[in-house]
Amino acid sequence: MAAFRQLDYFALEEEFSEEERMVRDTVRGWVSERFLPVIMEHFEAGTFPHELTPELAELGVFGPTIPEEYGGAGLNSVAYGLICQELERGDSGLRSFVSVQGSLVMYPIFAYGSEEQKREWLPRLASGEAIGCFGLTEPDFGSNPGGMLTSAVKDGSDWVLNGRKMWITNGTGCAVAVVWARTEDGVRGFLVPGDTKGFTAPEQKHKWSLRASITSELVLEDVRVPESAMLPKAKGLKGPLGCLTQARYGIAWGGIGAALACFDEALSYTKERIVFDKPVAAFQIPQQKFANMATQITMGQMLALRLGRLKDAGKMTHSQVSMAKRNNVHIALEAARTCRDMMGANGVSLEYQVGRHLCNLESVYTYEGTHDIHTLAIGHEVTGIAAYR
Ligand SMILES: Cc1cc2nc3c(=O)[nH]c(=O)nc-3n(C[C@H](O)[C@H](O)[C@H](O)COP(=O)(O)OP(=O)(O)OC[C@H]3O[C@@H](n4cnc5c(N)ncnc54)[C@H](O)[C@@H]3O)c2cc1C
């Protein structure tokens, strides 16, 4: 595989600090050397390369913005974004694994947890010794999590949880599940250790997207946890939605990574592939496709960078995240499809990356708020009128 060459049409390299570039380049090198050689095999088998978890922990990608005293790397949000970009250049399943661990498991414990919960879980999650999952979606409630049926009922000093979650990344074999459940006081979050009696997490098989990512159902049958398992500072749907804002931020950068991978691969391929006595890249129609993709990717890079700077300044809004996630995943999906086409039949072979990214991005388009739900979030912000129902 040829060395990756990043598109940087507007010299954004100059906008990153030395530390941000160093973090990006370290993760980029690791993805090229350690991950890309094994991803095809895992994608085909429908497995995640768990043997690489200690190396990911060593890289510091689990909860990189969490302070060092809890095991995190204390990096800024732009560095975190660049990590997501590079991981998703490898595979959306890899970025999903890391996003869930950091933004959907470590973040709620850090932001909403008690000091004991932070001390108990964060260092273990940062070191990869414990892998967590985030259970919000249910069989009948995805875009509208407020309708959830999973319940938590107080019994003495314990809570008893019952219900089902679906499409939960990293559920099978997790050490801890962040489970969102309805209580008399509204939605609350609970830290459920994976070995708790009544908790099971069977794997959901037969996916044609995010194949190198474990997706699970969570079944909760009279799962009893102590009072101390509840996240004390998360009250109502704001709790899970706040976590999703963090994860969507990473996806906005991740989309760029997937698009860059496809663009780079198709560019190399079309310069080599001869049709009608000339390289594919020498014809006007492919050049128009490259011009369109280069423009879209460049705009996506600027959006992600500005979003990151706003986040680090404490000024980012959830509707800005909606815009960046929606746009960047959309342009990545379009780029993956265009690149797949430009590579002809080889575009459907797993020997190349474009088809894998194309399939993966269909899930990314849907999870963490579908494309259309983010459209409504932006529409709400712009018009002041909510159109969800
Ligand atoms: C691989 C994968 C991994 C996932 N990982 C997790 C995870 O770790 N944790 C977790 O909790 N969830 C996870 N999810 C679930 C994901 O977040 C949901 O699938 C997503 O929120 C959409 O919900 P749904 O599938 O129920 O679709 P639905 O809500 O049924 O939506 C179906 C269609 O209707 C549209 N729609 C819905 N409401 C409206 C409306 N008001 N107006 C217009 N159109 C509307 C949607 O845009 C969509 O096109 C994962 C999903 C996948 C595919």
The ligand as an ORCA input file, in Angstrom:
! r2SCAN-3c Opt
* xyz 0 1
  C     -23.525      0.071     13.870
  C     -24.325      0.871     14.828
  C     -23.811      1.129     16.099
  C     -24.587      1.828     17.034
  N     -24.087      2.034     18.313
  C     -24.900      2.564     19.278
  C     -24.453      2.645     20.638
  O     -23.308      2.328     20.945
  N     -25.335      3.083     21.577
  C     -26.614      3.464     21.264
  O     -27.355      3.822     22.183
  N     -27.064      3.400     19.980
  C     -26.240      2.964     18.982
  N     -26.687      2.879     17.679
  C     -28.075      3.231     17.376
  C     -28.258      4.527     16.613
  O     -27.922      5.627     17.397
  C     -29.697      4.573     16.087
  O     -29.801      3.583     15.073
  C     -30.083      5.925     15.545
  O     -30.276      6.842     16.598
  C     -31.382      5.888     14.700
  O     -32.379      5.228     15.384
  P     -33.231      4.065     14.636
  O     -32.275      3.097     14.048
  O     -34.208      3.556     15.637
  O     -33.964      4.797     13.472
  P     -35.393      5.503     13.515
  O     -35.448      6.434     14.683
  O     -36.449      4.452     13.422
  O     -35.376      6.348     12.174
  C     -35.747      5.792     10.901
  C     -35.764      6.917      9.869
  O     -36.730      7.895     10.243
  C     -36.145      9.186     10.268
  N     -36.787      9.989     11.311
  C     -36.900      9.695     12.633
  N     -37.561     10.675     13.272
  C     -37.832     11.621     12.334
  C     -38.501     12.889     12.376
  N     -38.971     13.405     13.514
  N     -38.615     13.579     11.226
  C     -38.109     13.104     10.059
  N     -37.496     11.911      9.961
  C     -37.358     11.183     11.085
  C     -34.665      8.934     10.555
  O     -33.866     10.028     10.113
  C     -34.431      7.669      9.765
  O     -34.179      7.992      8.425
  C     -25.897      2.267     16.690
  C     -26.377      2.043     15.396
  C     -25.606      1.360     14.468
  C     -26.146      1.128     13.093
*
